[in-house]
Amino acid sequence: MRRHPNWSLATAVLSRVIAGATDFTPDQIPGLSVNRWQSFRIDDRDPDEVTAAFLEYCRPRVTGLLIIVTLQHRRGPLLRGR
């Protein structure tokens, strides 16, 4: 799998915020069990609606820097057909 050019930086930031974390999957973030993760539906939704809903969800929970990592970030830049 080809990773985004900033993936190493992202994992380094994660490991400083959560000591011992090695990746953005539940089994590689110490103290964060899988049953604490919640899904956030984005399929078939307007991107602006998704952004607004996600920020509204995060606002009362996050007081500092918010970094969002998606599967697309892991894969790298979008490759478009000719």
SEDOLO-731117 format. One record per residue (C-alpha): residue number from 1; residue in one letter; y, x, z. Coordinates in Angstrom, 1 decimal, always signed. Layout:
SEDOLO-731117
{NUM A {Y X Z}}
...
END
This chain:
SEDOLO-731117
{1 M {+0.0 +0.0 +0.0}}
{2 R {+3.4 +1.3 -0.9}}
{3 R {+5.9 +1.2 +2.0}}
{4 H {+9.6 +0.6 +2.0}}
{5 P {+11.6 +3.9 +2.0}}
{6 N {+13.0 +3.0 +5.5}}
{7 W {+9.6 +2.1 +7.0}}
{8 S {+9.4 +5.4 +9.0}}
{9 L {+12.8 +4.8 +10.4}}
{10 A {+11.9 +1.3 +11.4}}
{11 T {+8.8 +2.3 +13.2}}
{12 A {+10.7 +5.1 +15.0}}
{13 V {+13.3 +2.6 +16.2}}
{14 L {+10.5 +0.3 +17.4}}
{15 S {+8.8 +3.1 +19.3}}
{16 R {+12.1 +3.9 +21.1}}
{17 V {+12.7 +0.2 +22.0}}
{18 I {+9.1 -0.4 +23.0}}
{19 A {+7.4 +2.8 +24.1}}
{20 G {+4.0 +3.2 +22.6}}
{21 A {+4.5 +0.8 +19.7}}
{22 T {+3.2 +2.2 +16.4}}
{23 D {+3.6 -0.7 +14.0}}
{24 F {+5.0 -4.3 +13.6}}
{25 T {+1.6 -6.0 +14.1}}
{26 P {+0.7 -7.7 +17.5}}
{27 D {-2.1 -5.3 +18.2}}
{28 Q {+0.2 -2.3 +17.8}}
{29 I {+3.0 -3.4 +20.1}}
{30 P {+2.0 -2.8 +23.8}}
{31 G {+2.5 -5.8 +26.1}}
{32 L {+2.9 -8.3 +23.3}}
{33 S {-0.2 -10.4 +22.9}}
{34 V {-1.0 -12.3 +19.8}}
{35 N {-0.7 -15.7 +21.6}}
{36 R {+3.0 -15.0 +22.2}}
{37 W {+3.8 -14.8 +18.5}}
{38 Q {+5.1 -17.9 +16.8}}
{39 S {+5.1 -18.8 +13.1}}
{40 F {+8.4 -19.6 +11.4}}
{41 R {+7.9 -21.6 +8.2}}
{42 I {+9.8 -20.4 +5.2}}
{43 D {+7.7 -21.6 +2.3}}
{44 D {+9.4 -24.2 +0.1}}
{45 R {+12.7 -24.0 +2.1}}
{46 D {+16.1 -23.1 +0.8}}
{47 P {+16.9 -19.4 +1.8}}
{48 D {+20.2 -20.4 +3.4}}
{49 E {+18.5 -23.0 +5.4}}
{50 V {+15.9 -20.5 +6.6}}
{51 T {+18.6 -18.0 +7.6}}
{52 A {+20.6 -20.6 +9.5}}
{53 A {+17.5 -22.0 +11.3}}
{54 F {+16.2 -18.5 +12.2}}
{55 L {+19.6 -17.3 +13.6}}
{56 E {+19.8 -20.6 +15.6}}
{57 Y {+16.3 -19.9 +17.0}}
{58 C {+17.2 -16.2 +17.9}}
{59 R {+20.7 -16.8 +19.3}}
{60 P {+19.7 -17.8 +22.8}}
{61 R {+16.8 -15.3 +22.9}}
{62 V {+18.4 -12.1 +21.5}}
{63 T {+21.3 -10.4 +23.2}}
{64 G {+21.3 -7.1 +21.4}}
{65 L {+20.5 -5.7 +17.9}}
{66 L {+18.2 -7.9 +15.9}}
{67 I {+16.0 -6.2 +13.3}}
{68 I {+13.9 -8.5 +11.0}}
{69 V {+10.8 -7.0 +9.4}}
{70 T {+9.0 -9.0 +6.7}}
{71 L {+5.9 -8.4 +4.7}}
{72 Q {+8.1 -7.6 +1.7}}
{73 H {+9.8 -4.8 +3.7}}
{74 R {+6.3 -3.3 +4.2}}
{75 R {+5.5 -3.5 +0.5}}
{76 G {+8.7 -1.9 -0.7}}
{77 P {+11.4 -3.0 -3.1}}
{78 L {+10.7 -6.0 -5.3}}
{79 L {+9.3 -5.0 -8.7}}
{80 R {+10.4 -7.3 -11.4}}
{81 G {+8.7 -7.9 -14.7}}
{82 R {+10.3 -6.9 -18.0}}
END
